[in-house]
């Protein structure tokens, strides 16, 4: 059950929430909006840099 909407406005927030294991609670409590530029920076550039712990 979503209780709100959260906008992830920069890649650092997305990366840190994921690495700390806190992204799952946010997914259960919020509908996340991740702008395309943040997705590209966090995921696409991460894969290009060999950061294989990223997932789409």
C-alpha positions as CSV (number, residue, x, y, z in Angstrom):
1,X,0.0,0.0,0.0
2,X,1.6,3.3,-1.1
3,X,1.3,6.2,1.2
4,X,2.8,8.8,-1.1
5,X,5.0,9.7,-3.9
6,X,8.8,10.3,-3.6
7,X,10.8,11.8,-6.3
8,X,14.5,10.7,-6.4
9,X,16.1,13.9,-7.7
10,X,19.7,12.8,-7.9
11,X,21.7,9.6,-8.4
12,X,23.4,9.8,-5.1
13,X,20.1,9.3,-3.2
14,X,19.2,6.3,-5.4
15,X,22.6,4.7,-5.1
16,X,22.9,5.2,-1.3
17,X,19.3,4.0,-0.6
18,X,20.1,0.9,-2.6
19,X,23.5,0.2,-1.2
20,X,22.2,0.6,2.4
21,X,19.3,-1.8,1.8
22,X,16.7,0.9,2.3
23,X,15.2,1.0,-1.2
24,X,12.8,-1.9,-0.4
25,X,11.0,-0.1,2.4
26,X,10.7,3.0,0.2
27,X,9.2,0.9,-2.6
28,X,6.6,-0.5,-0.2
29,X,5.7,2.9,1.2
30,X,6.0,5.2,-1.8
31,X,5.6,5.3,-5.5
32,X,9.0,6.3,-6.7
33,X,9.6,8.7,-9.6
34,X,13.1,8.5,-11.0
35,X,13.8,11.1,-13.8
36,X,15.4,9.7,-16.9
37,X,18.6,11.7,-16.2
38,X,19.0,10.2,-12.8
39,X,18.4,6.7,-14.2
40,X,20.9,7.3,-16.9
41,X,23.5,8.5,-14.4
42,X,23.0,5.8,-11.8
43,X,22.4,2.8,-14.0
44,X,23.7,3.4,-17.5
45,X,26.9,5.2,-16.5
46,X,27.4,2.7,-13.7
47,X,27.3,-0.2,-16.1
48,X,29.7,1.6,-18.5
49,X,32.1,2.2,-15.6
50,X,32.0,-1.5,-14.7
51,X,29.9,-1.0,-11.6
52,X,28.2,-4.4,-11.8
53,X,26.2,-4.0,-8.6
54,X,23.8,-1.8,-10.4
55,X,20.6,-3.3,-11.7
56,X,17.9,-1.9,-13.9
